[in-house]
Amino acid sequence: MKRKPSTEATAAWIRLMRVQSRVLDAVEQELKKAGYPPLAWYDALLELSRAPSGEMRPVELEKQMLIPQYSTSRLIDRLVDEGLAARRECKIDKRGQFVEITEAGRELQKKMWSAYSAAIEK
């Protein structure tokens, strides 16, 4: 037997999704105005900086991201290209790899927090 959500539950879900979208858009605009890259960059750098050794497997990074990220590989490529992260081979499993935050990545994440936190307050 399939249960369908009530009209009220569906309406609440729609409102929640709209609010989430508007809030994230507002944060993105604040970051852009401040001259910073997108929120996904901050989120990835934050998660890498929180990792015990500053590194994670790409799949772990995707699971930890606070915002939906369907193109984690492209995001990682951009971070590496900008010198904010580095890829390195897993010594145990030569096929696997890790993404590691660089010092430049740590600095950018901290700088971005000022604009991000101001957007949260706003």
N, C-alpha and C positions, 0 to 999 in steps of 0.2 A: 504494500500500500504506500503510495507516494503522498507525502505531506507537502502542502504548499504553504509558503509564508502568508501570514495575514496581510491585508491591505495596509494596516498600520505599520507592520514590520517592514514591508516593502517600501513604504513611503519614508520611513526612518532611514533605511539603508540608502536610498537615493539621496536624501539630504546629507547623510554622512559622506558619501562619495563626492558630492558637489563641494562640500566644505573642505574636504581634504584636497581636492584639486585646486580650489581657490587659494588655500593657504600655501600650498607648495608653489603655485604660480607666483604668489606675492614674494615668497622667499627667493625664488629664482630671479625675479626682477630686482630685488635689493642687491643680490650678489652681482648681477650684471651691471647695475648702476655703479657699484664700487669697483668695477673692473676685474672681477674674479670669474673663474670658470663656473660651470654649472654645479648644482647641488650634488649631483651624483659623484663628482670628483671629491668634494668634501667628505661625503659619506664613505667612499672607498678609502680615502686617506685616514679618516678617523678610525675605521675598523682595523686598518693595517697598523696604525699607531697603538691601538689597544691590544694587539696580539702580543703574547709574551716575548717573542723574539723579533717583533716587527715584521713578521712574514706570515703568509697564509697561502694555502692552495687556492687557485681561482674558484673552485666550487665552494670552498668554505667562505670566501669573500662574498660571493653572490648570496649565500644563505644568511649572512650577517647584515647585509645592506638594509637600511631602514626604509628605503624607497624601492619600488620595483625596478629591477635592472635586468632587462632581457638581453642586453648586448654587453655582457661583462667582458668578453674578449676584446671588443673594440675599445671599451673604456680603459682596460689595462694597457692596451697598445698606446693609447693617447698619454696615459700617465708615464709610461716608459719613454715615449718619444720626447716628453717634456722634462725628463730627468727627475720626476717626482717618485718614481718607483723603478725597480729593477726586477727582471726575471732571473731566476737561477734554477739550475737543475737540482732535483732531489738526489742526494748522494746515495740513498738507499734504493730508490726506485728510479733508475735512469730515465724512464719514460715520463715520470711526473715532473712537475715544476712548482716552484713557489714564486710568489710575488712579494717583494720586500720593499718597504717604504724607505726612501732616501732621506738624507738630512734636509734637502730642498723640499721634499714632500711634507716633512714634519713642520717646516717653517710656513709653508703655504697653508696647511691645515689650521695652524694657530692664527694666522692673519685672517683667513676666511671667517673664523669664528666671530670676530668682531662684527662683521656685517650680518652674519647669520644670527647671532644672539640679538642684535638690534632689531632684526626682522621678527624674531620671536616675541620680543617685548612689544613691538608695534602691533 
